[in-house]
Amino acid sequence: QVQLVESGGGLVQPGGSLRLSCAASGVIFSIYAMGWYRQAPGKQRELVARLTSGGSTNYADSVKGRFTISRDNAKNTVALQMNSLKPEDTAVYYCMTRILGRDYWGQGTQVTVSS
């Protein structure tokens, strides 16, 4: 059974940083792409960053240069380092992977950027 568990969210001031982590279990983690998505109130869920098993990355234009996705295959974790946070980054952040055509999601972690 695939499980994804996010952690690391919280309240941060504009310009601050947070590091989100997602721990995966029940899956051969290293062979699948992993992604971070977010959903703000009243908005659709959107892709923030994606990292393939081969190390290729893609980012939403709104976070390029500020966010970095990385993975540790030995620990079955994927992280999202978020710097220079803005109020518009406020959202619930979800970890996701797709295995044999099925999407698996974590429960989400709240990130609030406010002074």
Contacts in CASP RR format, 6 or more apart in sequence:
PFRMAT RR
TARGET T0000
AUTHOR 0000-0000-0000
METHOD contacts of the structure
MODEL  1
QVQLVESGGGLVQPGGSLRLSCAASGVIFSIYAMGWYRQAPGKQRELVAR
LTSGGSTNYADSVKGRFTISRDNAKNTVALQMNSLKPEDTAVYYCMTRIL
GRDYWGQGTQVTVSS
1 26 0 8 1.000
2 24 0 8 1.000
2 25 0 8 1.000
2 26 0 8 1.000
2 27 0 8 1.000
2 97 0 8 1.000
2 99 0 8 1.000
2 104 0 8 1.000
3 24 0 8 1.000
3 25 0 8 1.000
3 26 0 8 1.000
3 106 0 8 1.000
4 22 0 8 1.000
4 23 0 8 1.000
4 24 0 8 1.000
4 95 0 8 1.000
4 96 0 8 1.000
4 97 0 8 1.000
4 104 0 8 1.000
4 105 0 8 1.000
4 106 0 8 1.000
5 22 0 8 1.000
5 23 0 8 1.000
5 25 0 8 1.000
5 95 0 8 1.000
5 106 0 8 1.000
5 107 0 8 1.000
6 20 0 8 1.000
6 21 0 8 1.000
6 22 0 8 1.000
6 93 0 8 1.000
6 94 0 8 1.000
6 95 0 8 1.000
6 106 0 8 1.000
6 107 0 8 1.000
6 108 0 8 1.000
6 109 0 8 1.000
7 20 0 8 1.000
7 21 0 8 1.000
7 22 0 8 1.000
7 23 0 8 1.000
7 109 0 8 1.000
8 18 0 8 1.000
8 19 0 8 1.000
8 20 0 8 1.000
8 21 0 8 1.000
8 109 0 8 1.000
9 18 0 8 1.000
9 20 0 8 1.000
9 93 0 8 1.000
9 109 0 8 1.000
9 110 0 8 1.000
9 111 0 8 1.000
10 18 0 8 1.000
10 109 0 8 1.000
10 110 0 8 1.000
10 111 0 8 1.000
10 112 0 8 1.000
11 112 0 8 1.000
11 114 0 8 1.000
12 18 0 8 1.000
12 85 0 8 1.000
12 111 0 8 1.000
12 112 0 8 1.000
12 113 0 8 1.000
13 113 0 8 1.000
13 114 0 8 1.000
13 115 0 8 1.000
14 85 0 8 1.000
14 86 0 8 1.000
14 87 0 8 1.000
14 113 0 8 1.000
14 114 0 8 1.000
14 115 0 8 1.000
15 83 0 8 1.000
15 84 0 8 1.000
15 85 0 8 1.000
15 86 0 8 1.000
15 113 0 8 1.000
16 83 0 8 1.000
16 84 0 8 1.000
16 85 0 8 1.000
16 113 0 8 1.000
17 81 0 8 1.000
17 82 0 8 1.000
17 83 0 8 1.000
17 84 0 8 1.000
17 85 0 8 1.000
18 82 0 8 1.000
18 85 0 8 1.000
18 111 0 8 1.000
19 79 0 8 1.000
19 80 0 8 1.000
19 81 0 8 1.000
19 82 0 8 1.000
20 36 0 8 1.000
20 79 0 8 1.000
20 80 0 8 1.000
20 82 0 8 1.000
20 93 0 8 1.000
20 95 0 8 1.000
20 109 0 8 1.000
20 111 0 8 1.000
21 77 0 8 1.000
21 78 0 8 1.000
21 79 0 8 1.000
21 80 0 8 1.000
22 34 0 8 1.000
22 36 0 8 1.000
22 77 0 8 1.000
22 78 0 8 1.000
22 79 0 8 1.000
22 80 0 8 1.000
22 95 0 8 1.000
22 106 0 8 1.000
23 75 0 8 1.000
23 76 0 8 1.000
23 77 0 8 1.000
24 34 0 8 1.000
24 76 0 8 1.000
24 77 0 8 1.000
24 78 0 8 1.000
24 95 0 8 1.000
24 97 0 8 1.000
25 76 0 8 1.000
27 76 0 8 1.000
27 97 0 8 1.000
27 99 0 8 1.000
27 104 0 8 1.000
29 71 0 8 1.000
29 73 0 8 1.000
29 76 0 8 1.000
30 53 0 8 1.000
30 73 0 8 1.000
31 53 0 8 1.000
32 53 0 8 1.000
32 97 0 8 1.000
32 98 0 8 1.000
32 99 0 8 1.000
33 50 0 8 1.000
33 51 0 8 1.000
33 52 0 8 1.000
33 53 0 8 1.000
33 97 0 8 1.000
33 98 0 8 1.000
34 50 0 8 1.000
34 51 0 8 1.000
34 69 0 8 1.000
34 71 0 8 1.000
34 78 0 8 1.000
34 95 0 8 1.000
34 96 0 8 1.000
34 97 0 8 1.000
35 47 0 8 1.000
35 48 0 8 1.000
35 49 0 8 1.000
35 50 0 8 1.000
35 51 0 8 1.000
35 69 0 8 1.000
35 78 0 8 1.000
35 95 0 8 1.000
35 96 0 8 1.000
35 97 0 8 1.000
36 47 0 8 1.000
36 48 0 8 1.000
36 49 0 8 1.000
36 50 0 8 1.000
36 69 0 8 1.000
36 78 0 8 1.000
36 80 0 8 1.000
36 93 0 8 1.000
36 94 0 8 1.000
36 95 0 8 1.000
36 96 0 8 1.000
37 45 0 8 1.000
37 46 0 8 1.000
37 47 0 8 1.000
37 48 0 8 1.000
37 93 0 8 1.000
37 94 0 8 1.000
37 96 0 8 1.000
38 45 0 8 1.000
38 46 0 8 1.000
38 48 0 8 1.000
38 89 0 8 1.000
38 91 0 8 1.000
38 92 0 8 1.000
38 93 0 8 1.000
38 94 0 8 1.000
38 111 0 8 1.000
39 45 0 8 1.000
39 46 0 8 1.000
39 91 0 8 1.000
39 92 0 8 1.000
39 94 0 8 1.000
40 88 0 8 1.000
40 90 0 8 1.000
40 91 0 8 1.000
40 92 0 8 1.000
43 91 0 8 1.000
45 94 0 8 1.000
46 60 0 8 1.000
47 58 0 8 1.000
47 60 0 8 1.000
48 59 0 8 1.000
48 60 0 8 1.000
48 63 0 8 1.000
48 67 0 8 1.000
48 80 0 8 1.000
48 93 0 8 1.000
49 57 0 8 1.000
49 58 0 8 1.000
49 59 0 8 1.000
49 60 0 8 1.000
49 63 0 8 1.000
49 67 0 8 1.000
49 68 0 8 1.000
49 69 0 8 1.000
49 80 0 8 1.000
50 57 0 8 1.000
50 58 0 8 1.000
50 59 0 8 1.000
50 69 0 8 1.000
51 57 0 8 1.000
51 69 0 8 1.000
51 70 0 8 1.000
51 71 0 8 1.000
51 78 0 8 1.000
57 69 0 8 1.000
59 65 0 8 1.000
59 67 0 8 1.000
59 69 0 8 1.000
62 88 0 8 1.000
63 82 0 8 1.000
63 89 0 8 1.000
66 82 0 8 1.000
66 83 0 8 1.000
66 84 0 8 1.000
66 85 0 8 1.000
67 80 0 8 1.000
67 81 0 8 1.000
67 82 0 8 1.000
67 83 0 8 1.000
68 80 0 8 1.000
68 81 0 8 1.000
68 83 0 8 1.000
69 78 0 8 1.000
69 79 0 8 1.000
69 80 0 8 1.000
69 81 0 8 1.000
70 78 0 8 1.000
70 79 0 8 1.000
70 81 0 8 1.000
71 77 0 8 1.000
71 78 0 8 1.000
71 79 0 8 1.000
72 78 0 8 1.000
72 79 0 8 1.000
78 95 0 8 1.000
80 93 0 8 1.000
82 89 0 8 1.000
82 111 0 8 1.000
85 111 0 8 1.000
85 113 0 8 1.000
86 113 0 8 1.000
87 113 0 8 1.000
87 114 0 8 1.000
88 113 0 8 1.000
89 111 0 8 1.000
89 113 0 8 1.000
90 111 0 8 1.000
90 112 0 8 1.000
90 113 0 8 1.000
90 114 0 8 1.000
91 110 0 8 1.000
91 111 0 8 1.000
92 108 0 8 1.000
92 109 0 8 1.000
92 110 0 8 1.000
92 111 0 8 1.000
93 108 0 8 1.000
93 109 0 8 1.000
93 110 0 8 1.000
93 111 0 8 1.000
94 105 0 8 1.000
94 106 0 8 1.000
94 107 0 8 1.000
94 108 0 8 1.000
95 105 0 8 1.000
95 106 0 8 1.000
95 108 0 8 1.000
96 103 0 8 1.000
96 104 0 8 1.000
96 105 0 8 1.000
96 106 0 8 1.000
97 103 0 8 1.000
97 104 0 8 1.000
98 104 0 8 1.000
END
